[in-house]
Amino acid sequence: MKKVFLISAMAASAFGCNSYNLSINGTVEGVAAGKVYLHKFNNKMFQIIDSAEIVKGAFVVKTNVETPEIYGLSYGKKSPCMIFVDGNPLTVQLDTVNAQKTVVSGSLLQEQFDQIKSNCDDLNIEEYITLHPTSLVSAYVLYRFFSYRLSADELRHHVSLLDTSLQNTQYVKMINELAGIYENVTIGKTAPDFTETNTTGDPVKLSDLYGKSYILLDFWASWCPPCRAENPNVVALYNQYKDKGFTVLGVSLDKSKERWLKGIEEDHLTWTHVSDLQYWNSAAAKLYGVRAIPSNFLLDKDGVIVGKNLTGEDLKNKLAELYQ
């Protein structure tokens, strides 16, 4: 732990939030020619901002970027590896098969993140931030791995532990925004209403489903393995209680309509489905502060939230209690 603390302190002293001439010298094993792409990270997504030619298995990226910040690097249009840029020159051995096996050298922040990335979910995040209050890694890990597991008050408390130099980063801004949203979607509050398009292109309004019985507002996507694994449980419960008025409104974070419809068909999801096909920019997901899927909200007939993120046996037991 001492080594990580030293890395954090060194990295913090090396930069503020500044413009920086990024330099990456890289190699791509087994590839003689082609392109690598530099991506900017934003809201769980990467957007291409620059590219470089591969010549005899090597490439050089030189461009102006903001630092400290997270970027991505990919071979062709494949999924990018994540790189923490901290103002130091970087050397990259790019893996074209598995981006996660890419080796990045030179970034102190990257070294810090690499030490914890395999167990981020199990970190004592309050202790970690206290040890590394100035590190972008602390802000990112709080945003990426804990923002959907903490209450509004807990989020604000953890943000208060971060150094003021991080308060204007996109990660802290999104956490603060989420804290405000979470206050509106707690148990006992009326679910925020919204309208989205169904599979045939017609608008569906959440509140139009009110008045009969309980409603499961289910956020999922065809590309999400945990969602697909949970779908049989939701199907079984829907079939068990639909004659009592229970229904499900599936809200997909898909990007492709074709894959969305295929997922619905393959998993036998016979309830109403909507999506704006905007991935993590889904308007409904943003309205409910959804940062991980599967995620759900159980509503009563008047649209009041009576349960959150109930899956497996927890959802089964809750519905059994409500329909006894």
C-alpha positions as CSV (number, residue, x, y, z in Angstrom):
1,M,0.0,0.0,0.0
2,K,2.9,2.3,0.7
3,K,4.1,2.1,-2.9
4,V,0.7,3.1,-4.2
5,F,0.6,6.1,-1.9
6,L,4.0,7.2,-3.2
7,I,2.9,6.9,-6.8
8,S,-0.2,8.9,-6.0
9,A,1.7,11.7,-4.4
10,M,4.3,11.8,-7.2
11,A,1.6,11.8,-9.9
12,A,-0.4,14.6,-8.1
13,S,2.6,16.9,-7.9
14,A,3.4,16.4,-11.6
15,F,0.3,17.9,-13.1
16,G,-2.8,20.0,-12.7
17,C,-5.6,20.0,-15.2
18,N,-3.6,21.3,-18.2
19,S,-3.2,21.0,-21.9
20,Y,-0.3,18.6,-22.7
21,N,1.5,17.4,-25.8
22,L,0.9,13.6,-25.5
23,S,3.6,11.4,-26.9
24,I,3.0,7.6,-27.2
25,N,5.6,5.3,-28.8
26,G,4.0,1.9,-29.4
27,T,4.4,-1.5,-31.0
28,V,1.8,-3.9,-32.3
29,E,3.0,-7.4,-32.3
30,G,2.3,-9.4,-35.5
31,V,1.0,-6.3,-37.4
32,A,3.1,-4.7,-40.1
33,A,0.7,-2.0,-41.1
34,G,-2.7,-0.5,-40.3
35,K,-3.9,2.2,-37.9
36,V,-4.2,2.8,-34.2
37,Y,-6.8,5.1,-32.8
38,L,-6.7,7.4,-29.8
39,H,-10.0,7.8,-27.9
40,K,-11.3,10.2,-25.3
41,F,-13.2,8.6,-22.4
42,N,-16.6,10.1,-21.6
43,N,-19.6,8.6,-19.8
44,K,-18.4,4.9,-20.0
45,M,-17.8,5.4,-23.7
46,F,-14.8,6.2,-25.9
47,Q,-14.8,8.6,-28.8
48,I,-12.1,8.6,-31.5
49,I,-10.1,11.9,-31.4
50,D,-6.9,11.0,-33.4
51,S,-5.1,8.2,-35.2
52,A,-1.6,7.1,-36.3
53,E,-0.3,4.8,-39.0
54,I,1.5,1.5,-38.0
55,V,4.8,1.2,-39.9
56,K,6.6,-2.1,-39.6
57,G,4.8,-2.9,-36.4
58,A,5.4,0.4,-34.7
59,F,3.5,3.7,-34.3
60,V,3.9,7.1,-32.8
61,V,1.0,9.2,-31.4
62,K,1.6,12.9,-30.9
63,T,-1.3,15.2,-30.1
64,N,-2.5,17.8,-27.7
65,V,-4.7,16.5,-24.9
66,E,-6.0,17.4,-21.4
67,T,-4.2,15.9,-18.4
68,P,-4.8,14.3,-16.0
69,E,-7.4,12.3,-18.0
70,I,-8.4,8.9,-19.3
71,Y,-7.9,8.0,-22.9
72,G,-8.1,4.8,-24.9
73,L,-6.0,3.2,-27.6
74,S,-7.1,0.6,-30.1
75,Y,-5.9,-1.3,-33.1
76,G,-8.4,-0.5,-35.9
77,K,-11.9,-0.1,-34.7
78,K,-11.6,-2.7,-32.0
79,S,-12.3,-2.0,-28.3
80,P,-9.7,0.3,-26.8
81,C,-7.5,-0.3,-23.8
82,M,-7.7,2.3,-21.1
83,I,-4.8,4.7,-20.5
84,F,-4.4,7.1,-17.6
85,V,-2.5,10.1,-19.0
86,D,-0.6,12.1,-16.4
87,G,1.8,14.3,-18.4
88,N,4.6,11.7,-18.8
89,P,5.7,10.2,-22.2
90,L,4.2,6.8,-22.7
91,T,5.3,3.5,-24.2
92,V,2.6,1.0,-25.2
93,Q,2.7,-2.6,-26.3
94,L,-0.7,-2.9,-27.9
95,D,-2.4,-6.3,-27.8
96,T,-4.7,-6.6,-30.8
97,V,-6.6,-9.7,-29.5
98,N,-7.4,-8.6,-25.9
99,A,-7.1,-4.9,-25.2
100,Q,-6.9,-5.6,-21.4
101,K,-3.5,-7.3,-22.0
102,T,-2.0,-4.1,-23.4
103,V,1.1,-3.0,-21.5
104,V,1.4,0.7,-20.7
105,S,4.6,2.2,-19.3
106,G,5.5,5.7,-18.2
107,S,2.2,6.8,-16.5
108,L,2.4,6.9,-12.7
109,L,-1.4,7.0,-12.6
110,Q,-1.6,4.0,-14.9
111,E,0.7,2.1,-12.6
112,Q,-1.5,3.0,-9.6
113,F,-4.7,1.8,-11.4
114,D,-3.1,-1.4,-12.6
115,Q,-2.3,-2.3,-9.0
116,I,-6.0,-2.3,-8.0
117,K,-8.0,-2.8,-11.2
118,S,-8.6,-6.5,-10.6
119,N,-10.3,-5.9,-7.2
120,C,-11.9,-2.4,-7.6
121,D,-15.3,-3.7,-6.5
122,D,-13.9,-4.9,-3.2
123,L,-11.9,-1.8,-2.3
124,N,-12.6,0.1,0.9
125,I,-13.3,3.2,-1.2
126,E,-13.3,5.6,1.7
127,E,-9.9,4.4,2.9
128,Y,-8.5,4.4,-0.6
129,I,-9.6,8.0,-1.2
130,T,-8.2,9.1,2.2
131,L,-4.9,7.6,1.2
132,H,-5.0,9.1,-2.4
133,P,-7.1,12.3,-2.2
134,T,-5.3,14.0,-5.1
135,S,-5.3,11.1,-7.6
136,L,-7.5,10.9,-10.6
137,V,-7.7,7.1,-10.0
138,S,-9.6,7.8,-6.8
139,A,-12.2,9.9,-8.6
140,Y,-12.5,7.4,-11.4
141,V,-12.9,4.4,-9.2
142,L,-15.5,6.2,-7.1
143,Y,-17.4,7.1,-10.2
144,R,-17.0,3.8,-12.1
145,F,-17.3,1.2,-9.4
146,F,-19.2,2.8,-6.5
147,S,-21.5,5.5,-7.8
148,Y,-24.4,3.0,-8.3
149,R,-23.9,1.3,-4.9
150,L,-23.9,4.4,-2.6
151,S,-26.7,6.7,-1.4
152,A,-26.8,10.4,-2.2
153,D,-25.4,11.3,1.2
154,E,-22.6,8.6,0.9
155,L,-21.6,9.9,-2.5
156,R,-21.4,13.5,-1.3
157,H,-19.3,12.4,1.7
158,H,-16.8,10.5,-0.5
159,V,-16.6,13.5,-2.8
160,S,-15.7,15.7,0.1
161,L,-12.7,13.5,0.8
162,L,-11.3,14.3,-2.7
163,D,-8.9,17.1,-3.2
164,T,-10.2,20.4,-4.6
165,S,-8.0,19.8,-7.7
166,L,-10.4,17.0,-8.7
167,Q,-13.7,18.8,-8.2
168,N,-14.0,20.0,-11.8
169,T,-13.2,16.6,-13.4
170,Q,-16.0,14.9,-15.3
171,Y,-16.1,12.1,-12.8
172,V,-16.8,14.3,-9.8
173,K,-19.3,16.3,-11.7
174,M,-21.2,13.2,-12.7
175,I,-21.1,11.9,-9.1
176,N,-22.6,15.1,-7.9
177,E,-25.3,15.0,-10.6
178,L,-26.1,11.4,-9.6
179,A,-26.4,12.3,-5.9
180,G,-29.2,14.7,-6.9
181,I,-30.9,12.2,-9.1
182,Y,-30.8,9.4,-6.4
183,E,-32.8,11.6,-4.0
184,N,-35.6,11.5,-6.5
185,V,-35.6,7.7,-7.1
186,T,-35.5,6.4,-3.5
187,I,-38.1,4.0,-2.1
188,G,-41.3,5.8,-1.2
189,K,-40.9,8.5,-4.0
190,T,-43.1,8.6,-7.1
191,A,-41.1,7.3,-10.1
192,P,-40.1,10.0,-12.6
193,D,-42.3,9.7,-15.6
194,F,-40.9,9.4,-19.2
195,T,-41.9,8.5,-22.7
196,E,-39.7,6.4,-25.0
197,T,-40.2,4.5,-28.3
198,N,-41.3,0.8,-28.4
199,T,-40.1,-1.8,-30.8
200,T,-42.5,-0.7,-33.5
201,G,-41.7,3.0,-33.2
202,D,-44.7,4.0,-31.1
203,P,-44.3,6.2,-28.0
204,V,-44.9,4.5,-24.6
205,K,-45.4,6.5,-21.4
206,L,-44.5,4.9,-18.1
207,S,-47.5,6.4,-16.3
208,D,-49.9,4.8,-18.8
209,L,-49.1,1.5,-17.2
210,Y,-50.3,2.7,-13.7
211,G,-53.5,1.7,-12.1
212,K,-53.5,-2.1,-12.3
213,S,-50.8,-3.6,-10.2
214,Y,-47.1,-3.7,-9.6
215,I,-44.7,-2.8,-12.4
216,L,-41.0,-3.8,-12.8
217,L,-39.1,-1.0,-14.6
218,D,-36.2,-3.1,-15.9
219,F,-33.0,-1.5,-17.3
220,W,-31.0,-4.0,-19.4
221,A,-29.3,-4.5,-22.8
222,S,-28.7,-7.4,-25.2
223,W,-25.0,-6.9,-24.9
224,C,-25.0,-7.3,-21.1
225,P,-24.3,-10.9,-20.0
226,P,-25.6,-10.4,-16.4
227,C,-28.8,-9.0,-17.8
228,R,-29.2,-12.0,-20.1
229,A,-28.5,-14.3,-17.2
230,E,-31.2,-12.6,-15.1
231,N,-33.8,-12.6,-17.8
232,P,-35.1,-16.2,-17.3
233,N,-35.9,-15.2,-13.6
234,V,-37.9,-12.2,-14.7
235,V,-39.7,-14.3,-17.4
236,A,-40.7,-16.9,-14.8
237,L,-42.0,-14.2,-12.4
238,Y,-43.8,-12.4,-15.1
239,N,-45.6,-15.6,-16.1
240,Q,-46.4,-16.4,-12.5
241,Y,-48.0,-13.0,-11.7
242,K,-49.2,-11.5,-15.0
243,D,-52.7,-12.8,-14.4
244,K,-52.7,-10.7,-11.2
245,G,-51.8,-7.6,-13.2
246,F,-48.0,-7.6,-12.8
247,T,-46.2,-6.3,-15.7
248,V,-42.7,-5.3,-16.8
249,L,-41.4,-2.3,-18.8
250,G,-38.1,-3.2,-20.3
251,V,-35.8,-0.2,-21.0
252,S,-32.8,-1.2,-23.2
253,L,-29.4,0.5,-23.3
254,D,-28.8,-1.0,-26.7
255,K,-27.2,0.8,-29.7
256,S,-28.4,-1.5,-32.4
257,K,-32.1,-2.1,-32.9
258,E,-31.4,-5.4,-34.7
259,R,-29.5,-6.7,-31.6
260,W,-32.1,-5.3,-29.2
261,L,-35.0,-7.1,-31.0
262,K,-32.9,-10.3,-31.3
263,G,-32.3,-10.3,-27.6
264,I,-36.0,-9.8,-26.8
265,E,-36.8,-12.8,-29.1
266,E,-34.1,-15.1,-27.9
267,D,-34.9,-14.5,-24.2
268,H,-38.7,-14.7,-24.7
269,L,-39.4,-11.3,-23.2
270,T,-43.0,-10.9,-24.0
271,W,-43.7,-7.6,-22.1
272,T,-43.5,-4.0,-23.4
273,H,-40.0,-2.8,-24.4
274,V,-38.7,0.7,-25.1
275,S,-35.3,2.2,-26.1
276,D,-33.9,5.4,-27.6
277,L,-30.9,3.3,-28.7
278,Q,-28.5,5.7,-27.1
279,Y,-26.4,3.2,-25.1
280,W,-25.2,4.9,-21.8
281,N,-26.7,8.2,-23.0
282,S,-30.2,6.7,-22.6
283,A,-32.5,9.5,-21.4
284,A,-34.5,7.1,-19.2
285,A,-31.3,5.7,-17.7
286,K,-30.0,9.2,-16.9
287,L,-33.4,10.1,-15.4
288,Y,-33.0,7.2,-12.9
289,G,-29.3,7.5,-12.4
290,V,-28.6,4.0,-13.8
291,R,-24.9,3.5,-14.0
292,A,-24.8,-0.4,-14.1
293,I,-27.1,-3.0,-15.5
294,P,-29.2,-5.0,-14.9
295,S,-30.9,-2.4,-12.7
296,N,-34.6,-2.1,-11.8
297,F,-37.2,-0.3,-9.9
298,L,-40.4,-2.0,-8.6
299,L,-43.4,0.3,-8.6
300,D,-46.9,0.0,-7.1
301,K,-50.0,0.7,-9.1
302,D,-49.7,4.5,-8.4
303,G,-46.0,4.6,-9.6
304,V,-44.5,4.8,-6.1
305,I,-41.1,3.0,-5.8
306,V,-41.4,0.0,-3.5
307,G,-38.2,-1.8,-4.4
308,K,-34.8,-1.2,-6.1
309,N,-32.3,-3.5,-7.8
310,L,-34.1,-6.7,-6.8
311,T,-32.8,-9.7,-8.7
312,G,-32.9,-13.5,-8.3
313,E,-34.3,-14.7,-5.0
314,D,-34.7,-11.1,-3.7
315,L,-37.1,-10.3,-6.5
316,K,-38.9,-13.6,-6.2
317,N,-39.4,-13.1,-2.4
318,K,-40.5,-9.5,-2.7
319,L,-43.2,-10.3,-5.3
320,A,-44.3,-13.3,-3.2
321,E,-44.7,-10.9,-0.2
322,L,-46.7,-8.3,-2.3
323,Y,-49.0,-10.9,-3.9
324,Q,-49.7,-13.1,-0.9
